[in-house]
């Protein structure tokens, strides 16, 4: 038995006072003479024995009454843990979108929060971790308030991040036991198996709350499959998990106006596609909607189609017909100028400048291109077969790119493709095996700083490389593309490479972006130093990370926005364009980790499928059985016993 206020027990010493008083007969008796005292002596003996017994019983009951009261106010209790032991409970509750799935008693997240509120009675230190917030040092009441306010989040923490956050909340006090509880459906995308738990030294309870039915229909992706001057053909990919269903309705909205509707028949675990056609002459704030009672977040997909912004590309040097075929009028504002007709002021308005087969690069052009690069422009350099190495080195040195060491004349093949380079990342479906290698008969050997190879020669020298600068990039060809030097112009590689040089020079806003991922949006506008761009819709407004260039602003979003839907990009409350955000579809894949198998050899990890049972057991570990009421009841009982003795015990 433990006492909350043991100092009150010192009052028990005062009980010796009535005992001392009782031991001394302080009452004086009056003497009365009798002629015959034989019977009186017999009566006196009996009376004294009865009186002494009654007094001892009254004294005992009164001592017991006061003892019970004193002990009651010292607040005694029984506990399942050491009286000096403190508990620090760290609770992670997965509020990701997949927790919208239905369990045996309805939506998983709602039922989990309800079970916690009803069954967790700890008043010790509690910390709550969700996918987007951390709440420290809560008591039971504040924990319940936060749980009642909890909503679904587009963010998803991986297992390593969850435990790192939990470890940061652990108490370092020697008398504190840290208890970590993780509640999740443990989808495969949180990478449980990648975390090493062999060194876990605090007890961890994993509560697995998977849905009752692993079924779902989701809108996976949307893309433009065909486009002309009149129409845009949209293709929508519908995924399904463990469902066979006929005539699933799929609707297309422009803002709130229904503009198309179709149906699709779904085969179990097989993606299906549907098409919609819209006019290419108008801005379109689109929304694809399906009807599905399982997960709700992936039943809608938002997208925006605006009048296309063309990318400005200029070629300086020799005219090249192959360049005009790559940079078509539908996507690019392409122009070709020689040095004599070039307006240097126009360079700052370009997104990509191609130096095409120049023998010399004038200093005036070098200075202009240096400023252009520093303002976020991109440059592609294709040297001629008879360059002035000195002139080119002045250009390369001023732009801090490196230098040309020599011209090498040798017949070589272009053999190595860097499939992982961003320029080529989505060009090939698979690595090319039987490839007719282009060839060159001369190239310029260079020492370039911070360059990454895109394509290499068979002797491992660079043929095409990228040198990334702080705001822009320079693309370097190691040789001329003239037919007398190289047949690379006839290779199928030249089209995607030069096309992507142009596309990467200005990122035209996508159909839609994904909440929680890093997204980059470039807006053609010029803003002042004290101006910023904002993203806003009906429920959310924020200032994203932004980088200002001469003729554009690059916006980067990561954790925000939190909600899916349409957002206006605003400058001084004037709309520049609309963009659309959608929740990450990775959570639509209802694949779950087998945590029982993964952690079967982990001694400090317990696994349960019941939130209720886990918290009932936790309450028992921290349970305190107060004896205050019991000792008050004993005091009343002894008081009643004294009254009975006084009333019914006859001397």
C-alpha positions as a printed NumPy array, in Angstrom:
array([[  0.   ,   0.   ,   0.   ],
       [  1.236,   3.507,  -0.924],
       [  0.294,   6.948,   0.377],
       [ -0.103,  10.112,  -1.637],
       [  0.399,  12.291,   1.502],
       [  2.345,  10.131,   3.971],
       [  3.184,  13.156,   6.135],
       [ -0.395,  13.157,   7.465],
       [  0.287,   9.812,   9.161],
       [  2.275,  11.648,  11.826],
       [ -1.107,  12.649,  13.261],
       [ -1.458,   9.057,  14.495],
       [  0.994,   9.946,  17.27 ],
       [ -1.669,  12.217,  18.773],
       [ -3.832,   9.176,  19.498],
       [ -1.653,   8.416,  22.512],
       [ -3.272,  11.355,  24.363],
       [ -6.74 ,   9.743,  24.912],
       [ -5.007,   6.498,  25.873],
       [ -3.013,   8.263,  28.606],
       [ -6.155,  10.033,  29.862],
       [ -7.997,   6.769,  29.993],
       [ -5.312,   5.043,  32.046],
       [ -5.672,   7.533,  34.897],
       [ -8.823,   7.602,  36.92 ],
       [ -9.383,  11.331,  37.216],
       [-12.986,  11.088,  38.516],
       [-13.403,  11.501,  42.338],
       [-16.05 ,   9.423,  44.138],
       [-18.157,  10.684,  47.075],
       [-18.182,   8.396,  50.188],
       [-21.572,   7.372,  51.722],
       [-21.625,   5.416,  55.06 ],
       [-23.73 ,   2.209,  55.251],
       [-24.463,  -0.063,  58.224],
       [-24.158,  -3.23 ,  56.148],
       [-21.912,  -3.152,  53.045],
       [-21.81 ,  -6.852,  52.217],
       [-24.19 ,  -6.626,  49.204],
       [-22.908,  -3.219,  48.12 ],
       [-19.371,  -4.583,  47.753],
       [-20.657,  -7.336,  45.501],
       [-22.579,  -4.797,  43.312],
       [-19.587,  -2.431,  43.201],
       [-17.318,  -5.198,  41.93 ],
       [-19.673,  -6.093,  39.07 ],
       [-20.278,  -2.448,  38.136],
       [-16.594,  -1.636,  38.011],
       [-15.853,  -4.575,  35.697],
       [-18.709,  -3.667,  33.329],
       [-17.834,   0.017,  33.344],
       [-14.154,  -0.659,  32.613],
       [-15.044,  -2.92 ,  29.651],
       [-17.423,  -0.352,  28.198],
       [-14.833,   2.411,  28.515],
       [-12.178,   0.282,  26.797],
       [-14.566,  -0.525,  23.942],
       [-15.517,   3.142,  23.474],
       [-11.847,   4.116,  23.549],
       [-11.035,   1.467,  20.944],
       [-13.829,   2.508,  18.581],
       [-12.879,   6.189,  18.884],
       [ -9.227,   5.358,  18.208],
       [-10.281,   3.342,  15.173],
       [-12.485,   6.225,  13.935],
       [ -9.638,   8.746,  14.157],
       [ -7.125,   6.269,  12.733],
       [ -9.37 ,   5.612,   9.72 ],
       [ -9.905,   9.357,   9.138],
       [ -6.172,  10.101,   9.338],
       [ -5.282,   7.259,   6.989],
       [ -8.077,   8.273,   4.601],
       [ -6.718,  11.824,   4.308],
       [ -3.217,  10.506,   3.601],
       [ -4.884,   9.029,   0.46 ],
       [ -3.672,   5.428,   0.45 ],
       [ -3.729,   3.385,  -2.768],
       [ -2.619,   0.115,  -4.318],
       [ -0.622,   0.307,  -7.584],
       [  0.618,  -2.185, -10.204],
       [  3.847,  -0.224, -10.602],
       [  6.526,   1.251,  -8.412],
       [  5.354,   4.373,  -6.604],
       [  8.355,   6.226,  -8.029],
       [  7.714,   4.969, -11.603],
       [  6.462,   7.494, -14.188],
       [  4.879,   6.626, -17.525],
       [  5.403,   8.495, -20.806],
       [  2.994,   7.257, -23.469],
       [  3.785,   8.103, -27.105],
       [  0.85 ,   7.424, -29.401],
       [  1.069,   7.454, -33.214],
       [ -2.267,   7.457, -34.995],
       [ -2.207,   7.018, -38.762],
       [ -4.688,   9.522, -40.193],
       [ -3.709,   8.951, -43.817],
       [ -6.336,   8.721, -46.532],
       [ -6.289,   4.926, -46.578],
       [ -7.831,   5.013, -43.079],
       [-11.099,   6.   , -44.797],
       [-11.563,   2.296, -45.547],
       [-14.381,   0.43 , -43.819],
       [-13.668,  -1.941, -40.937],
       [-16.112,  -4.188, -39.079],
       [-17.745,  -1.195, -37.36 ],
       [-17.48 ,   1.479, -40.054],
       [-14.743,   3.874, -41.11 ],
       [-11.463,   2.783, -39.514],
       [-10.147,   6.154, -38.322],
       [-13.444,   7.143, -36.667],
       [-13.752,   3.841, -34.837],
       [-10.114,   3.888, -33.709],
       [-10.454,   7.383, -32.216],
       [-13.679,   6.32 , -30.516],
       [-11.986,   3.271, -28.972],
       [ -9.112,   5.389, -27.676],
       [-11.467,   7.962, -26.143],
       [-13.583,   5.276, -24.457],
       [-10.803,   3.042, -23.17 ],
       [ -7.703,   5.128, -22.472],
       [ -7.809,   6.46 , -18.899],
       [ -4.189,   7.358, -18.265],
       [ -3.571,  10.755, -16.676],
       [  0.19 ,  10.503, -17.13 ],
       [  2.187,  12.306, -19.843],
       [  0.843,  11.559, -23.328],
       [  2.226,  12.652, -26.715],
       [  0.238,  12.249, -29.921],
       [  1.827,  11.929, -33.371],
       [ -0.226,  12.166, -36.555],
       [  0.949,  12.363, -40.162],
       [  1.051,  16.157, -40.099],
       [  1.223,  17.243, -36.434],
       [  2.815,  16.454, -33.07 ],
       [  1.063,  17.168, -29.746],
       [  3.298,  17.049, -26.669],
       [  2.583,  16.497, -22.971],
       [ -1.175,  16.06 , -23.213],
       [ -3.389,  14.961, -20.382],
       [ -6.314,  12.619, -20.907],
       [ -8.822,  15.402, -21.527],
       [ -6.701,  17.33 , -24.033],
       [ -5.857,  14.075, -25.839],
       [ -9.557,  13.362, -26.333],
       [-10.139,  16.912, -27.61 ],
       [ -7.376,  16.538, -30.208],
       [ -8.719,  13.155, -31.299],
       [-12.199,  14.616, -31.787],
       [-10.719,  17.321, -34.044],
       [ -8.598,  14.883, -36.053],
       [ -9.183,  14.701, -39.832],
       [ -7.618,  12.753, -42.668],
       [ -4.266,  13.93 , -44.002],
       [ -2.769,  13.672, -47.489],
       [  0.649,  13.072, -45.88 ],
       [  1.961,   9.598, -45.173],
       [  4.901,   8.937, -42.836],
       [  7.12 ,   5.944, -43.444],
       [  7.903,   3.6  , -40.573],
       [ 11.376,   5.009, -40.014],
       [ 10.068,   8.578, -39.729],
       [  7.383,   7.481, -37.265],
       [  9.908,   5.866, -34.925],
       [ 12.339,   8.781, -35.259],
       [  9.588,  11.19 , -34.181],
       [  8.618,   8.854, -31.335],
       [ 12.222,   8.627, -30.122],
       [ 12.417,  12.427, -30.015],
       [  9.452,  12.45 , -27.618],
       [ 10.891,   9.853, -25.241],
       [ 11.686,  10.97 , -21.71 ],
       [ 15.296,  10.677, -20.591],
       [ 14.436,  10.525, -16.865],
       [ 15.679,   7.331, -15.222],
       [ 12.383,   6.713, -13.401],
       [ 10.249,   7.088, -16.54 ],
       [  9.071,   4.174, -18.651],
       [  8.449,   5.121, -22.299],
       [  5.636,   3.242, -23.959],
       [  5.229,   3.615, -27.757],
       [  1.929,   2.688, -29.405],
       [  1.61 ,   2.733, -33.205],
       [ -1.862,   2.434, -34.735],
       [ -2.   ,   2.014, -38.508],
       [ -3.24 ,  -0.164, -41.337],
       [  0.464,  -0.673, -42.215],
       [  0.148,  -0.248, -45.949],
       [  3.098,  -1.546, -47.929],
       [  4.065,   1.988, -48.998],
       [  5.217,   2.961, -45.47 ],
       [  8.192,   0.568, -45.854],
       [  7.923,  -1.257, -42.534],
       [ 10.396,  -3.918, -43.623],
       [ 13.173,  -1.388, -44.292],
       [ 13.565,  -0.406, -40.638],
       [ 15.854,  -2.343, -38.333],
       [ 14.13 ,  -2.859, -34.967],
       [ 16.699,  -5.169, -33.398],
       [ 18.015,  -2.298, -31.263],
       [ 14.625,  -1.133, -29.959],
       [ 14.874,  -0.709, -26.17 ],
       [ 11.454,   0.784, -25.362],
       [  8.352,  -1.409, -25.497],
       [  6.403,  -0.854, -28.724],
       [  2.817,  -1.913, -29.307],
       [  1.816,  -2.261, -32.956],
       [ -1.955,  -2.192, -33.456],
       [ -2.989,  -3.378, -36.899],
       [ -6.321,  -1.999, -38.145],
       [ -6.856,  -3.31 , -41.666],
       [-10.203,  -2.971, -43.455],
       [-12.824,  -5.688, -43.417],
       [-13.074,  -5.764, -47.209],
       [-10.017,  -5.098, -49.321],
       [-11.902,  -3.578, -52.227],
       [-11.644,  -0.247, -54.013],
       [-12.219,   1.565, -57.299],
       [-10.024,   4.594, -57.985],
       [ -9.268,   7.137, -60.694],
       [ -5.565,   6.484, -61.178],
       [ -4.339,   8.905, -63.847],
       [ -5.451,  11.215, -66.616],
       [ -3.488,  12.293, -69.684],
       [ -3.95 ,  13.849, -73.121],
       [ -3.814,  11.084, -75.743],
       [ -4.467,  13.297, -78.771],
       [ -4.775,  16.983, -79.527],
       [ -5.542,  19.144, -82.567],
       [ -6.807,  22.652, -83.216],
       [-10.407,  21.698, -82.406],
       [-10.383,  18.908, -79.83 ],
       [ -8.406,  17.408, -76.979],
       [ -8.815,  13.703, -76.265],
       [ -8.487,  12.837, -72.578],
       [ -7.752,   9.302, -71.459],
       [ -8.721,   8.288, -67.913],
       [ -7.244,   5.178, -66.256],
       [ -9.497,   3.456, -63.689],
       [ -7.925,   1.006, -61.232],
       [ -9.803,  -1.522, -59.162],
       [ -8.903,  -3.869, -56.35 ],
       [-10.782,  -7.174, -56.051],
       [-13.931,  -5.895, -57.776],
       [-15.9  ,  -7.153, -60.78 ],
       [-18.545,  -4.631, -61.695],
       [-20.556,  -3.731, -64.766],
       [-21.427,  -0.221, -65.917],
       [-19.476,   1.901, -63.444],
       [-20.524,   5.515, -64.067],
       [-17.733,   8.016, -64.862],
       [-18.576,  11.716, -65.184],
       [-16.684,  14.722, -66.537],
       [-17.333,  18.225, -65.167],
       [-16.079,  21.638, -66.269],
       [-16.187,  23.482, -62.939],
       [-19.713,  22.469, -61.812],
       [-21.181,  21.793, -65.278],
       [-21.56 ,  18.184, -66.383],
       [-20.013,  17.954, -69.855],
       [-19.696,  14.2  , -70.359],
       [-20.68 ,  10.849, -68.922],
       [-19.757,   7.278, -69.769],
       [-19.622,   3.826, -68.183],
       [-16.973,   1.155, -67.898],
       [-17.043,  -2.509, -66.95 ],
       [-14.353,  -3.517, -64.479],
       [-12.539,  -6.829, -64.28 ],
       [-10.927,  -7.758, -60.985],
       [ -7.493,  -6.151, -60.508],
       [ -7.35 ,  -5.058, -64.16 ],
       [ -7.048,  -1.356, -65.102],
       [ -9.565,   0.015, -67.587],
       [ -9.503,   3.148, -69.734],
       [-12.179,   5.577, -70.873],
       [-11.974,   8.617, -73.15 ],
       [-13.532,  12.074, -73.19 ],
       [-13.251,  14.773, -75.843],
       [-13.261,  18.469, -75.009],
       [-12.785,  21.646, -77.002],
       [ -9.196,  22.874, -77.298],
       [-10.302,  26.502, -77.596],
       [-11.231,  27.146, -73.964],
       [ -9.746,  26.976, -70.494],
       [-11.049,  23.877, -68.762],
       [-11.184,  23.329, -64.982],
       [-12.001,  19.652, -65.166],
       [-13.132,  17.089, -62.666],
       [-13.508,  13.335, -63.242],
       [-15.899,  11.629, -60.792],
       [-16.758,   7.974, -60.163],
       [-19.133,   6.402, -57.655],
       [-17.578,   4.007, -55.145],
       [-18.516,   3.376, -51.521],
       [-15.048,   2.305, -50.389],
       [-12.23 ,   4.886, -50.243],
       [-13.642,   8.334, -50.997],
       [-10.522,  10.429, -51.66 ],
       [ -9.714,   8.745, -54.995],
       [-13.234,   9.013, -56.454],
       [-12.434,  12.469, -57.852],
       [ -9.562,  13.733, -59.989],
       [ -9.113,  17.457, -60.713],
       [ -7.221,  18.851, -63.713],
       [ -6.681,  22.166, -65.49 ],
       [ -6.187,  22.808, -69.186],
       [ -5.282,  26.377, -70.116],
       [ -4.38 ,  27.95 , -73.396],
       [ -0.914,  26.532, -74.105],
       [  2.074,  28.71 , -73.361],
       [  4.758,  28.391, -75.985],
       [  8.435,  28.047, -75.102],
       [ 10.796,  30.598, -76.645],
       [ 13.785,  29.026, -78.414],
       [ 16.343,  30.843, -80.56 ],
       [ 19.149,  29.333, -82.643],
       [ 22.159,  31.584, -83.241],
       [ 24.441,  30.598, -86.106],
       [ 23.842,  28.436, -89.144],
       [ 20.281,  27.762, -90.229],
       [ 19.279,  24.185, -89.55 ],
       [ 16.086,  22.672, -90.944],
       [ 16.201,  19.786, -88.487],
       [ 15.837,  22.236, -85.581],
       [ 12.671,  23.79 , -87.009],
       [ 11.186,  20.298, -87.365],
       [ 11.873,  19.554, -83.685],
       [ 10.729,  22.896, -82.292],
       [  7.29 ,  23.004, -83.92 ],
       [  4.962,  25.996, -83.934],
       [  2.357,  24.252, -81.809],
       [  4.677,  24.158, -78.771],
       [  7.549,  26.579, -79.407],
       [  8.234,  30.088, -80.577],
       [ 11.311,  29.113, -82.584],
       [ 13.542,  31.531, -84.461],
       [ 16.931,  31.32 , -86.178],
       [ 19.35 ,  34.244, -86.355],
       [ 22.916,  34.682, -87.53 ],
       [ 25.322,  36.877, -85.629],
       [ 24.832,  39.821, -87.971],
       [ 21.03 ,  39.967, -87.601],
       [ 20.882,  39.096, -83.892],
       [ 19.14 ,  41.512, -81.511],
       [ 20.975,  40.943, -78.224],
       [ 18.086,  42.424, -76.229],
       [ 15.796,  39.626, -77.392],
       [ 17.951,  36.97 , -75.724],
       [ 16.621,  37.759, -72.237],
       [ 13.096,  36.856, -73.424],
       [ 14.168,  33.382, -74.536],
       [ 13.945,  30.148, -72.572],
       [ 16.576,  28.268, -74.583],
       [ 19.452,  29.676, -76.681],
       [ 21.198,  27.307, -79.129],
       [ 24.674,  28.261, -80.316],
       [ 24.615,  26.327, -83.569],
       [ 27.912,  25.645, -85.331],
       [ 29.611,  28.959, -84.467],
       [ 33.331,  29.216, -85.243],
       [ 33.8  ,  32.068, -82.75 ],
       [ 31.715,  33.39 , -79.873],
       [ 31.993,  37.211, -79.692],
       [ 32.677,  38.776, -76.297],
       [ 29.474,  40.804, -76.509],
       [ 27.469,  37.595, -76.968],
       [ 29.396,  35.919, -74.149],
       [ 28.512,  38.749, -71.738],
       [ 24.859,  38.656, -72.771],
       [ 24.677,  34.871, -72.342],
       [ 26.354,  35.106, -68.933],
       [ 23.583,  37.44 , -67.759],
       [ 20.984,  35.199, -69.451],
       [ 22.279,  32.11 , -67.626],
       [ 22.351,  33.912, -64.281],
       [ 18.698,  34.867, -64.792],
       [ 17.636,  31.25 , -65.223],
       [ 18.095,  30.795, -68.967],
       [ 19.322,  27.61 , -70.651],
       [ 22.005,  27.323, -73.332],
       [ 22.785,  24.541, -75.797],
       [ 26.248,  24.661, -77.43 ],
       [ 26.859,  22.789, -80.709],
       [ 30.399,  23.714, -81.864],
       [ 31.422,  23.838, -85.493],
       [ 34.129,  21.557, -86.892],
       [ 36.665,  24.419, -87.024],
       [ 36.161,  26.431, -83.859],
       [ 38.519,  28.9  , -82.288],
       [ 39.375,  27.017, -79.11 ],
       [ 40.622,  30.259, -77.6  ],
       [ 37.298,  32.014, -78.272],
       [ 35.303,  29.09 , -76.865],
       [ 37.496,  28.935, -73.763],
       [ 36.826,  32.611, -73.076],
       [ 33.128,  31.807, -73.259],
       [ 33.45 ,  28.711, -71.048],
       [ 35.634,  30.474, -68.474],
       [ 33.351,  33.506, -68.162],
       [ 30.396,  31.232, -67.512],
       [ 32.495,  29.074, -65.107],
       [ 31.86 ,  25.956, -67.16 ],
       [ 35.378,  24.617, -67.7  ],
       [ 37.604,  24.55 , -70.774],
       [ 38.445,  22.782, -74.036],
       [ 41.84 ,  21.072, -73.952],
       [ 42.182,  19.874, -77.538],
       [ 40.565,  18.699, -80.733],
       [ 40.747,  14.94 , -81.193],
       [ 40.406,  13.361, -84.657],
       [ 39.363,   9.763, -84.291],
       [ 36.553,   7.569, -85.638],
       [ 34.359,   6.687, -82.665],
       [ 30.856,   5.449, -82.041],
       [ 28.314,   7.027, -79.708],
       [ 27.512,   4.024, -77.524],
       [ 26.532,   4.794, -73.937],
       [ 23.141,   6.226, -72.975],
       [ 22.51 ,   7.469, -69.448],
       [ 18.932,   6.247, -69.063],
       [ 18.67 ,   7.755, -65.574],
       [ 19.423,  11.31 , -66.659],
       [ 16.303,  13.538, -66.37 ],
       [ 16.544,  14.445, -70.08 ],
       [ 16.138,  10.765, -71.044],
       [ 14.286,   9.412, -68.028],
       [ 10.889,   8.877, -69.714],
       [ 12.125,   8.526, -73.293],
       [ 12.755,   4.776, -73.337],
       [ 10.391,   2.062, -72.158],
       [ 13.38 ,  -0.245, -71.748],
       [ 17.102,  -0.224, -72.382],
       [ 17.999,  -0.509, -76.047],
       [ 19.846,  -3.717, -76.929],
       [ 20.177,  -3.785, -80.724],
       [ 21.081,  -0.2  , -81.512],
       [ 22.697,   1.24 , -84.634],
       [ 25.261,   3.476, -83.004],
       [ 25.842,   6.949, -84.465],
       [ 29.465,   7.803, -85.215],
       [ 31.79 ,  10.815, -85.283],
       [ 35.247,  11.387, -86.749],
       [ 36.37 ,  14.208, -84.471],
       [ 35.443,  15.755, -81.121],
       [ 36.607,  18.349, -78.602],
       [ 38.1  ,  17.032, -75.409],
       [ 36.915,  19.117, -72.46 ],
       [ 37.321,  19.556, -68.723],
       [ 33.851,  20.635, -67.609],
       [ 32.966,  21.474, -64.003],
       [ 30.055,  19.718, -62.294],
       [ 28.852,  18.113, -65.509],
       [ 26.681,  15.044, -65.865],
       [ 26.92 ,  12.784, -68.892],
       [ 23.838,  12.277, -71.044],
       [ 25.511,  10.298, -73.872],
       [ 29.097,   9.06 , -74.049],
       [ 31.497,   7.812, -76.703],
       [ 32.866,   4.303, -76.823],
       [ 36.133,   5.534, -75.254],
       [ 34.038,   6.842, -72.296],
       [ 34.58 ,  10.481, -73.237],
       [ 31.545,  12.754, -73.037],
       [ 29.548,  13.361, -76.19 ],
       [ 26.541,  15.251, -74.703],
       [ 26.568,  16.575, -71.143],
       [ 24.709,  18.958, -68.882],
       [ 26.361,  21.535, -66.643],
       [ 23.864,  22.719, -64.043],
       [ 24.28 ,  26.228, -62.725],
       [ 22.44 ,  27.882, -59.861],
       [ 19.417,  28.91 , -61.929],
       [ 19.911,  27.447, -65.41 ],
       [ 21.677,  24.732, -67.386],
       [ 24.19 ,  24.505, -70.233],
       [ 24.03 ,  21.527, -72.637],
       [ 27.324,  20.742, -74.378],
       [ 27.88 ,  18.741, -77.58 ],
       [ 31.46 ,  17.507, -77.923],
       [ 31.431,  17.673, -81.709],
       [ 29.823,  19.356, -84.671],
       [ 26.631,  17.792, -86.054],
       [ 27.586,  18.524, -89.642],
       [ 27.252,  15.488, -91.911],
       [ 30.972,  15.587, -92.668],
       [ 31.733,  15.084, -88.961],
       [ 28.854,  13.068, -87.536],
       [ 25.71 ,  11.218, -88.56 ],
       [ 24.068,  11.944, -85.199],
       [ 21.44 ,  14.114, -86.925],
       [ 20.143,  10.928, -88.571],
       [ 19.916,   9.084, -85.253],
       [ 16.538,   8.731, -83.501],
       [ 18.23 ,  10.049, -80.353],
       [ 18.499,  13.625, -81.571],
       [ 14.766,  14.355, -81.486],
       [ 14.011,  13.514, -77.812],
       [ 17.269,  15.074, -76.631],
       [ 16.863,  18.457, -78.325],
       [ 13.098,  18.435, -77.74 ],
       [ 13.64 ,  17.903, -74.003],
       [ 16.281,  20.625, -73.92 ],
       [ 13.462,  22.923, -74.991],
       [ 10.787,  21.433, -72.736],
       [ 13.063,  21.51 , -69.683],
       [ 13.889,  25.181, -70.282],
       [ 10.396,  26.171, -69.184],
       [  8.1  ,  23.864, -67.256],
       [  4.616,  24.346, -68.652],
       [  2.096,  23.701, -65.853],
       [  0.947,  20.102, -65.737],
       [ -2.627,  18.867, -65.949],
       [ -2.49 ,  18.354, -62.174],
       [ -0.086,  18.07 , -59.255],
       [  0.046,  15.741, -56.257],
       [ -0.464,  16.815, -52.647],
       [  2.491,  16.091, -50.384],
       [  5.081,  15.729, -53.155],
       [  7.567,  18.329, -54.375],
       [  5.946,  20.143, -57.297],
       [  7.521,  22.857, -59.472],
       [  5.378,  25.331, -61.408],
       [  6.829,  28.035, -63.647],
       [  4.785,  31.161, -64.388],
       [  5.693,  33.65 , -67.094],
       [  5.506,  36.978, -65.291],
       [  7.786,  39.742, -64.066],
       [  7.368,  40.772, -60.424],
       [  8.962,  43.415, -58.23 ],
       [ 11.299,  42.606, -55.342],
       [  8.606,  43.185, -52.718],
       [  5.972,  41.103, -54.527],
       [  5.097,  37.448, -53.992],
       [  2.776,  34.981, -55.674],
       [  0.1  ,  33.178, -53.655],
       [ -1.971,  30.038, -54.106],
       [ -5.579,  30.299, -53.01 ],
       [ -8.896,  28.481, -53.13 ],
       [-12.084,  28.672, -51.057],
       [-10.606,  26.9  , -48.012],
       [ -6.85 ,  27.499, -48.14 ],
       [ -4.387,  30.264, -48.929],
       [ -0.593,  30.169, -48.651],
       [  2.631,  31.649, -50.022],
       [  4.737,  28.896, -51.621],
       [  8.517,  28.789, -51.979],
       [  9.377,  30.848, -55.057],
       [ 12.424,  31.757, -57.096],
       [ 12.314,  34.928, -59.193],
       [ 13.958,  35.077, -62.636],
       [ 14.038,  37.774, -65.283],
       [ 10.83 ,  36.771, -67.069],
       [  9.369,  34.012, -64.904],
       [  8.747,  32.874, -61.337],
       [  9.395,  29.292, -60.264],
       [  7.003,  28.09 , -57.547],
       [  7.72 ,  25.007, -55.423],
       [  5.104,  23.328, -53.241],
       [  5.676,  20.39 , -50.882],
       [  3.481,  19.88 , -47.802],
       [  0.973,  22.506, -48.879],
       [ -1.718,  22.631, -50.125],
       [ -3.414,  20.177, -47.784],
       [ -6.658,  19.771, -49.743],
       [ -7.25 ,  18.605, -53.3  ],
       [ -9.047,  20.841, -55.81 ],
       [ -8.447,  23.948, -57.904],
       [ -6.105,  26.746, -56.809],
       [ -5.607,  30.223, -58.231],
       [ -2.051,  31.535, -58.598],
       [ -2.404,  35.186, -57.612],
       [ -0.263,  38.267, -58.067],
       [ -1.662,  41.237, -56.136],
       [ -5.002,  39.375, -55.99 ],
       [ -5.033,  39.079, -59.79 ],
       [ -5.301,  35.528, -61.131],
       [ -2.417,  34.455, -63.372],
       [ -3.627,  30.906, -63.95 ],
       [ -5.36 ,  27.945, -62.283],
       [ -3.688,  24.729, -61.165],
       [ -5.172,  21.491, -59.835],
       [ -3.998,  19.273, -56.966],
       [ -4.984,  15.669, -56.232],
       [ -4.311,  13.303, -53.351],
       [ -1.533,  10.762, -53.834],
       [ -2.906,   7.618, -55.477],
       [ -0.337,   5.367, -53.787],
       [ -2.775,   4.941, -50.891],
       [ -5.409,   3.577, -53.269],
       [ -3.35 ,   0.388, -53.506],
       [ -4.738,  -1.746, -50.705],
       [ -1.619,  -3.783, -50.069],
       [ -0.576,  -4.332, -46.466],
       [  2.557,  -5.465, -44.656],
       [  2.495,  -8.683, -42.639],
       [  3.813,  -7.133, -39.422],
       [  3.353, -10.37 , -37.461],
       [  5.847, -12.071, -39.743],
       [  8.196,  -9.079, -39.964],
       [  8.531,  -8.645, -36.191],
       [  8.171, -12.223, -34.982],
       [ 11.733, -12.221, -33.58 ],
       [ 11.545,  -8.771, -31.968],
       [ 11.306,  -9.251, -28.219],
       [ 10.265,  -5.729, -27.299],
       [  7.469,  -5.453, -29.867],
       [  3.932,  -6.665, -29.222],
       [  1.306,  -6.9  , -31.961],
       [ -2.449,  -6.629, -31.581],
       [ -5.496,  -6.245, -33.809],
       [ -7.641,  -4.591, -31.127],
       [ -7.321,  -0.982, -30.001],
       [ -9.72 ,  -1.614, -27.122],
       [ -7.817,  -4.577, -25.65 ],
       [ -4.463,  -2.805, -25.96 ],
       [ -5.634,   0.239, -24.027],
       [ -7.452,  -1.824, -21.389],
       [ -4.176,  -3.671, -20.738],
       [ -2.293,  -0.372, -20.665],
       [ -4.762,   1.004, -18.118],
       [ -4.204,  -2.034, -15.903],
       [ -0.448,  -1.458, -15.994],
       [ -0.937,   2.123, -14.842],
       [ -3.965,   1.454, -12.638],
       [ -4.148,   3.044,  -9.161],
       [ -6.716,   1.616,  -6.704],
       [ -7.552,   4.389,  -4.261],
       [ -8.486,   3.353,  -0.699],
       [ -9.708,   6.796,   0.42 ],
       [-13.407,   5.869,   0.325],
       [-12.799,   2.554,   2.061],
       [-11.128,   4.2  ,   5.061],
       [-13.859,   6.836,   5.275],
       [-16.385,   4.009,   5.278],
       [-14.456,   2.304,   8.096],
       [-14.498,   5.562,  10.078],
       [-18.291,   5.76 ,   9.726],
       [-18.608,   2.085,  10.63 ],
       [-16.569,   2.491,  13.825],
       [-18.57 ,   5.603,  14.698],
       [-21.816,   3.647,  14.379],
       [-20.299,   0.898,  16.484],
       [-19.513,   3.432,  19.23 ],
       [-23.088,   4.713,  19.149],
       [-24.385,   1.149,  19.496],
       [-22.083,   0.52 ,  22.454],
       [-23.204,   3.711,  24.187],
       [-26.86 ,   2.915,  23.608],
       [-27.121,  -0.791,  24.224],
       [-24.219,  -1.737,  26.477],
       [-25.714,  -1.63 ,  30.036],
       [-23.469,  -1.401,  33.063]])
